[in-house]
Amino acid sequence: MEGSKCEVCGELKDVVVAGVPYIAYSASFCATCLKSNAIPYFLAVSNTAAIGGLQNADDGWKDIVTCTINLLGKSLEEFTIDVSSWQTELPADDISF
């Protein structure tokens, strides 16, 4: 799509819609973000929270998270705080999104 917003970096660029690995979700990606293996930040955070933290992720998910935070200029510490915040916002008996 010409001149649309990339859901990863937030910039207005030409984008394509593609599936997000590990998740039943399609997002708009600019060429740079698609090549980088990054995904929308909210998906990296929420899905990492859903599995109980990055320590429970497989190597493929850890690579996606690393690519995402590196592309967005975030630290692993910031990401971990965001995951913890997301986990505390979920009701104890309901982890659905």
DSSP file (Angstrom, degrees, kcal/mol; ACC not computed):
  #  RESIDUE AA STRUCTURE BP1 BP2  ACC     N-H-->O    O-->H-N    N-H-->O    O-->H-N    TCO  KAPPA ALPHA  PHI   PSI    X-CA   Y-CA   Z-CA
    1    1 A M    >         0   0    0      0, 0.0    14,-2.9     0, 0.0     3,-0.8   0.000 360.0 360.0 360.0 132.1    0.0    0.0    0.0
    2    2 A E  T 3   -     0   0    0      1,-0.2    12,-0.2    12,-0.2    14,-0.0  -0.563 360.0  -6.6 -78.5 127.4    1.4    3.3   -1.0
    3    3 A G  T 3  S+     0   0    0     -2,-0.4    11,-0.3     1,-0.2    -1,-0.2   0.846  92.6 141.7  62.9  39.4    2.1    5.8    1.7
    4    4 A S  E <   -A   13   0A   0      9,-1.9     9,-2.9    -3,-0.8     2,-0.5  -0.594  57.5 -88.6-105.6 171.7    0.6    4.0    4.6
    5    5 A K  E     -A   12   0A   0      7,-0.2     2,-0.4    -2,-0.2     7,-0.2  -0.679  33.3-132.4 -86.3 127.4    1.8    3.7    8.2
    6    6 A C     >  -     0   0    0      5,-2.6     4,-1.5    -2,-0.5    23,-0.2  -0.630   9.8-146.2 -73.2 129.5    4.2    0.9    9.1
    7    7 A E  T  4 S+     0   0    0     21,-2.7    34,-0.3    -2,-0.4    22,-0.1   0.571  93.9  48.6 -76.8  -7.8    3.0   -0.8   12.2
    8    8 A V  T  4 S+     0   0    0     20,-0.5    33,-0.3    32,-0.2    -1,-0.1   0.900 128.0  15.5 -93.4 -58.0    6.6   -1.5   13.4
    9    9 A C  T  4 S-     0   0    0      2,-0.1    -2,-0.2    31,-0.1     3,-0.1   0.649  92.2-131.2 -94.8 -16.6    8.4    1.8   13.0
   10   10 A G     <  +     0   0    0     -4,-1.5     2,-0.2     1,-0.3    -3,-0.1   0.487  58.7 136.7  82.3   2.6    5.3    4.1   12.7
   11   11 A E        -     0   0    0     -6,-0.1    -5,-2.6     1,-0.1     2,-0.8  -0.524  62.0-113.9 -85.2 151.5    6.6    5.9    9.6
   12   12 A L  E     +A    5   0A   0     -7,-0.2     2,-0.3    -2,-0.2    -7,-0.2  -0.761  64.4 127.6 -82.4 112.5    4.5    6.7    6.6
   13   13 A K  E     -A    4   0A   0     -9,-2.9    -9,-1.9    -2,-0.8     2,-0.4  -0.884  69.9 -68.2-150.0 175.3    6.0    4.7    3.8
   14   14 A D        -     0   0    0     -2,-0.3    17,-0.5   -11,-0.3     2,-0.3  -0.656  64.3-174.0 -70.9 131.0    5.0    2.2    1.1
   15   15 A V  E     -B   30   0B   0    -14,-2.9     2,-0.3    -2,-0.4    15,-0.2  -0.846  23.7-150.8-128.3 162.0    4.0   -0.9    3.1
   16   16 A V  E     -B   29   0B   0     13,-2.4    13,-3.2    -2,-0.3     2,-0.5  -0.921  24.1-122.6-123.1 155.3    3.0   -4.5    2.5
   17   17 A V  E     +B   28   0B   0     -2,-0.3     2,-0.3    11,-0.2    11,-0.2  -0.878  41.3 163.7-100.0 129.1    0.7   -6.6    4.7
   18   18 A A  E     -B   27   0B   0      9,-2.5     9,-2.6    -2,-0.5     2,-0.1  -0.962  40.2 -94.6-142.5 157.5    2.3   -9.8    6.0
   19   19 A G  E     -B   26   0B   0     -2,-0.3     7,-0.2     7,-0.2     5,-0.1  -0.434  36.4-124.1 -70.8 146.0    1.7  -12.3    8.7
   20   20 A V    >   -     0   0    0      5,-2.9     3,-1.7     3,-0.4     5,-0.4  -0.812  33.6-109.4 -90.9 126.7    3.5  -11.9   12.0
   21   21 A P  T 3  S+     0   0    0      0, 0.0     3,-0.1     0, 0.0    -1,-0.1  -0.258  98.2   8.3 -57.9 142.2    5.6  -15.0   12.9
   22   22 A Y  T 3  S+     0   0    0      1,-0.1     2,-0.4    -3,-0.0    39,-0.0   0.251 118.2  83.4  75.0 -10.1    4.2  -17.0   15.8
   23   23 A I  S <  S-     0   0    0     -3,-1.7     2,-2.0     2,-0.2    -3,-0.4  -0.955  80.1-126.9-131.1 140.7    1.0  -15.0   16.0
   24   24 A A  S    S+     0   0    0     -2,-0.4     2,-0.3    -5,-0.1    -5,-0.0  -0.543  76.7 106.1 -82.1  74.4   -2.3  -15.1   14.1
   25   25 A Y        -     0   0    0     -2,-2.0    -5,-2.9    -5,-0.4     2,-0.4  -0.982  57.1-147.9-154.0 137.9   -2.0  -11.4   13.1
   26   26 A S  E     -B   19   0B   0     -2,-0.3     2,-0.3    -7,-0.2    -7,-0.2  -0.916  22.3-176.7-109.0 139.0   -1.2   -9.5    9.9
   27   27 A A  E     -B   18   0B   0     -9,-2.6    -9,-2.5    -2,-0.4     2,-0.5  -0.881  31.1-106.1-131.9 161.8    0.5   -6.2   10.1
   28   28 A S  E     -B   17   0B   0     -2,-0.3   -21,-2.7   -11,-0.2   -20,-0.5  -0.797  40.9-174.7 -88.5 126.7    1.7   -3.5    7.7
   29   29 A F  E     -B   16   0B   0    -13,-3.2   -13,-2.4    -2,-0.5     2,-0.1  -0.973  20.1-141.2-124.4 134.6    5.4   -3.5    7.2
   30   30 A C  E  >  -B   15   0B   0     -2,-0.4     4,-2.5   -15,-0.2     5,-0.2  -0.452  41.4-100.0 -78.4 168.6    7.7   -1.1    5.3
   31   31 A A  H  > S+     0   0    0    -17,-0.5     4,-2.2     1,-0.2     5,-0.2   0.887 121.6  51.9 -60.4 -41.1   10.6   -2.8    3.4
   32   32 A T  H  > S+     0   0    0      1,-0.2     4,-1.2     2,-0.2    -1,-0.2   0.934 113.2  42.9 -62.9 -47.2   13.1   -2.0    6.1
   33   33 A C  H  >>S+     0   0    0      2,-0.2     5,-1.1     1,-0.2     4,-0.7   0.883 112.1  53.6 -68.8 -38.7   11.1   -3.4    9.0
   34   34 A L  H ><5S+     0   0    0     -4,-2.5     3,-0.7     1,-0.2    -1,-0.2   0.915 111.8  45.4 -61.7 -42.6   10.0   -6.5    7.0
   35   35 A K  H 3<5S+     0   0    0     -4,-2.2    -1,-0.2     1,-0.2    -2,-0.2   0.758 106.1  62.0 -70.6 -24.6   13.7   -7.3    6.2
   36   36 A S  H 3<5S-     0   0    0     -4,-1.2    -1,-0.2    -5,-0.2    -2,-0.2   0.643 102.8-125.9 -79.8 -14.3   14.7   -6.7    9.8
   37   37 A N  T <<5 +     0   0    0     -3,-0.7    31,-0.3    -4,-0.7    30,-0.2   0.620  63.3 141.0  74.9  14.4   12.6   -9.5   11.3
   38   38 A A      < -     0   0    0     -5,-1.1    -1,-0.3    29,-0.2    27,-0.1  -0.501  33.9-161.9 -84.0 157.7   11.0   -6.9   13.7
   39   39 A I        -     0   0    0     25,-0.3     5,-0.1    -2,-0.2   -19,-0.0  -0.849  41.0 -64.8-130.5 167.9    7.3   -7.0   14.6
   40   40 A P    >>  -     0   0    0      0, 0.0     4,-1.7     0, 0.0     3,-0.9  -0.321  49.1-128.4 -54.9 134.8    4.9   -4.4   16.1
   41   41 A Y  H 3> S+     0   0    0    -34,-0.3     4,-2.6   -33,-0.3     5,-0.2   0.874 104.7  57.8 -57.6 -43.4    6.2   -3.7   19.6
   42   42 A F  H 3> S+     0   0    0      1,-0.2     4,-2.6     2,-0.2    -1,-0.3   0.838 107.1  50.0 -60.0 -31.7    2.8   -4.2   21.3
   43   43 A L  H <> S+     0   0    0     -3,-0.9     4,-2.0     2,-0.2     5,-0.3   0.881 109.3  50.3 -73.5 -38.0    2.8   -7.8   19.9
   44   44 A A  H  X S+     0   0    0     -4,-1.7     4,-1.4     2,-0.2    -2,-0.2   0.928 117.0  41.7 -62.8 -43.9    6.3   -8.5   21.1
   45   45 A V  H  X S+     0   0    0     -4,-2.6     4,-2.5     2,-0.2    -2,-0.2   0.962 116.9  44.9 -68.5 -53.3    5.4   -7.3   24.6
   46   46 A S  H  X S+     0   0    0     -4,-2.6     4,-1.9     1,-0.2    -3,-0.2   0.876 115.8  45.9 -64.8 -38.6    1.9   -8.9   24.9
   47   47 A N  H  X S+     0   0    0     -4,-2.0     4,-0.9    -5,-0.2    -1,-0.2   0.817 111.8  51.3 -77.1 -28.9    2.9  -12.2   23.5
   48   48 A T  H  <>S+     0   0    0     -4,-1.4     5,-2.6    -5,-0.3     3,-0.4   0.893 111.0  49.5 -69.4 -39.7    6.0  -12.4   25.7
   49   49 A A  H ><5S+     0   0    0     -4,-2.5     3,-1.6     1,-0.2    -2,-0.2   0.895 105.2  58.6 -61.9 -39.8    3.8  -11.6   28.7
   50   50 A A  H 3<5S+     0   0    0     -4,-1.9    -1,-0.2     1,-0.3    -2,-0.2   0.776 106.2  47.6 -64.5 -26.5    1.4  -14.3   27.7
   51   51 A I  T 3<5S-     0   0    0     -4,-0.9    -1,-0.3    -3,-0.4    -2,-0.2   0.356 123.9-102.0 -96.5   6.6    4.1  -17.0   27.9
   52   52 A G  T < 5S-     0   0    0     -3,-1.6    -3,-0.2    -4,-0.2     3,-0.2   0.654  77.9 -40.6  87.6  15.6    5.3  -15.8   31.2
   53   53 A G  S > <S-     0   0    0     -5,-2.6     3,-1.8    -6,-0.1     4,-0.2  -0.311  73.5 -70.9 115.7 162.7    8.4  -13.8   30.1
   54   54 A L  G >  S+     0   0    0      1,-0.3     3,-1.7     2,-0.2    -1,-0.1   0.751 119.5  71.4 -62.7 -26.0   11.3  -14.0   27.7
   55   55 A Q  G 3  S+     0   0    0      1,-0.3    -1,-0.3    -3,-0.2    -2,-0.1   0.716  98.1  51.2 -64.4 -19.0   12.9  -16.8   29.7
   56   56 A N  G <  S+     0   0    0     -3,-1.8    -1,-0.3    -8,-0.1    -2,-0.2   0.397  92.0 102.4 -96.2   1.2   10.1  -19.1   28.5
   57   57 A A  S <  S-     0   0    0     -3,-1.7     2,-0.1    -4,-0.2    -9,-0.0  -0.490  70.7-120.9 -86.7 153.7   10.5  -18.3   24.8
   58   58 A D     >  -     0   0    0     -2,-0.2     4,-2.3     1,-0.1     3,-0.2  -0.367  37.7 -96.1 -82.1 173.2   12.2  -20.4   22.2
   59   59 A D  H  > S+     0   0    0      1,-0.2     4,-2.1     2,-0.2     5,-0.1   0.834 122.2  57.0 -62.0 -34.5   15.2  -19.1   20.2
   60   60 A G  H  > S+     0   0    0      2,-0.2     4,-1.8     1,-0.2    -1,-0.2   0.922 109.5  44.2 -63.7 -44.0   13.1  -18.0   17.3
   61   61 A W  H  > S+     0   0    0     -3,-0.2     4,-2.6     2,-0.2    -2,-0.2   0.905 111.3  54.0 -67.0 -41.2   10.9  -15.7   19.5
   62   62 A K  H  X S+     0   0    0     -4,-2.3     4,-2.5     1,-0.2    -1,-0.2   0.885 107.9  51.1 -59.9 -37.7   14.0  -14.3   21.3
   63   63 A D  H  X S+     0   0    0     -4,-2.1     4,-2.7     2,-0.2    -1,-0.2   0.911 109.4  49.6 -65.7 -42.1   15.5  -13.4   17.9
   64   64 A I  H  X S+     0   0    0     -4,-1.8     4,-2.4     2,-0.2   -25,-0.3   0.921 112.1  48.3 -62.0 -44.1   12.3  -11.6   16.9
   65   65 A V  H  X S+     0   0    0     -4,-2.6     4,-2.8     2,-0.2     5,-0.3   0.929 111.9  49.5 -62.4 -45.2   12.3   -9.7   20.2
   66   66 A T  H  X S+     0   0    0     -4,-2.5     4,-2.3     1,-0.2     5,-0.2   0.927 112.2  47.5 -60.1 -46.2   15.9   -8.8   19.8
   67   67 A C  H  X S+     0   0    0     -4,-2.7     4,-2.3   -30,-0.2   -29,-0.2   0.898 113.3  49.8 -61.4 -40.7   15.4   -7.6   16.2
   68   68 A T  H  X S+     0   0    0     -4,-2.4     4,-2.0   -31,-0.3    -2,-0.2   0.946 113.5  42.4 -65.8 -50.2   12.3   -5.5   17.3
   69   69 A I  H  X>S+     0   0    0     -4,-2.8     5,-2.6     1,-0.2     4,-0.7   0.871 114.8  51.6 -69.4 -33.7   14.0   -3.8   20.3
   70   70 A N  H ><5S+     0   0    0     -4,-2.3     3,-0.7    -5,-0.3    -1,-0.2   0.934 110.8  47.5 -65.6 -44.5   17.1   -3.1   18.3
   71   71 A L  H 3<5S+     0   0    0     -4,-2.3    -2,-0.2     1,-0.2    -1,-0.2   0.882 116.3  44.3 -62.7 -38.1   15.2   -1.6   15.4
   72   72 A L  H 3<5S-     0   0    0     -4,-2.0    -1,-0.2    -5,-0.2    -2,-0.2   0.475 111.7-118.1 -88.6  -2.5   13.2    0.6   17.7
   73   73 A G  T <<5 +     0   0    0     -3,-0.7     2,-0.3    -4,-0.7    -3,-0.2   0.789  65.8 140.8  72.8  27.6   16.2    1.7   19.9
   74   74 A K      < -     0   0    0     -5,-2.6    -1,-0.3    -6,-0.2     2,-0.2  -0.719  47.2-126.5-100.6 153.8   14.8    0.1   23.0
   75   75 A S     >  -     0   0    0     -2,-0.3     4,-2.2     1,-0.1     5,-0.1  -0.560  21.7-116.1 -92.6 162.0   16.9   -1.8   25.6
   76   76 A L  H  > S+     0   0    0      1,-0.2     4,-2.7     2,-0.2     5,-0.2   0.854 118.4  57.0 -62.8 -34.0   16.2   -5.3   26.9
   77   77 A E  H  > S+     0   0    0      2,-0.2     4,-2.2     1,-0.2    -1,-0.2   0.930 106.6  47.5 -62.7 -46.0   15.6   -3.7   30.3
   78   78 A E  H  > S+     0   0    0      1,-0.2     4,-2.4     2,-0.2    -2,-0.2   0.920 112.8  49.8 -59.8 -43.5   12.9   -1.4   28.9
   79   79 A F  H  X S+     0   0    0     -4,-2.2     4,-2.6     1,-0.2    -2,-0.2   0.926 109.4  50.6 -61.4 -45.9   11.3   -4.4   27.2
   80   80 A T  H  X S+     0   0    0     -4,-2.7     4,-2.4     1,-0.2    -1,-0.2   0.886 110.3  50.1 -61.3 -40.1   11.3   -6.5   30.3
   81   81 A I  H  X S+     0   0    0     -4,-2.2     4,-2.5     2,-0.2    -1,-0.2   0.915 110.6  49.7 -63.7 -43.2    9.7   -3.6   32.3
   82   82 A D  H  X S+     0   0    0     -4,-2.4     4,-2.2     2,-0.2    -2,-0.2   0.893 110.9  49.7 -63.8 -39.5    7.0   -3.3   29.6
   83   83 A V  H  X S+     0   0    0     -4,-2.6     4,-2.4     2,-0.2    -2,-0.2   0.929 111.4  48.7 -63.9 -44.8    6.4   -7.1   29.7
   84   84 A S  H  X S+     0   0    0     -4,-2.4     4,-2.1     1,-0.2    -2,-0.2   0.900 110.9  50.6 -62.0 -41.1    6.1   -7.0   33.5
   85   85 A S  H  X S+     0   0    0     -4,-2.5     4,-1.2     1,-0.2    -1,-0.2   0.905 110.1  49.8 -62.9 -41.6    3.7   -4.1   33.3
   86   86 A W  H  X S+     0   0    0     -4,-2.2     4,-0.8     1,-0.2     3,-0.3   0.909 109.8  51.6 -63.8 -41.8    1.5   -6.0   30.8
   87   87 A Q  H >< S+     0   0    0     -4,-2.4     3,-0.7     1,-0.2    -1,-0.2   0.886 108.7  49.9 -64.1 -39.1    1.5   -9.0   33.0
   88   88 A T  H 3< S+     0   0    0     -4,-2.1    -1,-0.2     1,-0.2    -2,-0.2   0.730 105.8  57.7 -74.3 -20.1    0.3   -7.1   36.1
   89   89 A E  H 3< S+     0   0    0     -4,-1.2    -1,-0.2    -3,-0.3    -2,-0.2   0.668  88.6  91.6 -81.2 -16.8   -2.5   -5.5   34.1
   90   90 A L  S << S-     0   0    0     -4,-0.8     5,-0.1    -3,-0.7     2,-0.1  -0.600  87.3-112.2 -79.3 135.4   -4.0   -8.8   33.2
   91   91 A P    >   -     0   0    0      0, 0.0     3,-1.5     0, 0.0    -1,-0.1  -0.413  26.7-121.4 -61.8 143.4   -6.6  -10.2   35.5
   92   92 A A  T 3  S+     0   0    0      1,-0.3     3,-0.1    -4,-0.1    -2,-0.1   0.807 110.7  41.5 -59.3 -31.8   -5.3  -13.3   37.3
   93   93 A D  T 3  S+     0   0    0      1,-0.2     2,-0.4     2,-0.0    -1,-0.3   0.377 113.7  54.9 -99.3   5.3   -8.1  -15.5   36.0
   94   94 A D    <   +     0   0    0     -3,-1.5    -1,-0.2     1,-0.1     0, 0.0  -0.870  44.4 162.0-143.5 105.7   -8.1  -14.2   32.4
   95   95 A I        +     0   0    0     -2,-0.4     2,-0.1    -5,-0.1    -1,-0.1   0.207  42.3 119.9-106.7  15.1   -5.0  -14.0   30.2
   96   96 A S              0   0    0      1,-0.1    -2,-0.0   -46,-0.0     0, 0.0  -0.426 360.0 360.0 -77.1 156.2   -6.9  -13.6   26.9
   97   97 A F              0   0    0     -2,-0.1    -1,-0.1    -7,-0.0   -51,-0.0   0.383 360.0 360.0-108.4 360.0   -6.4  -10.6   24.8
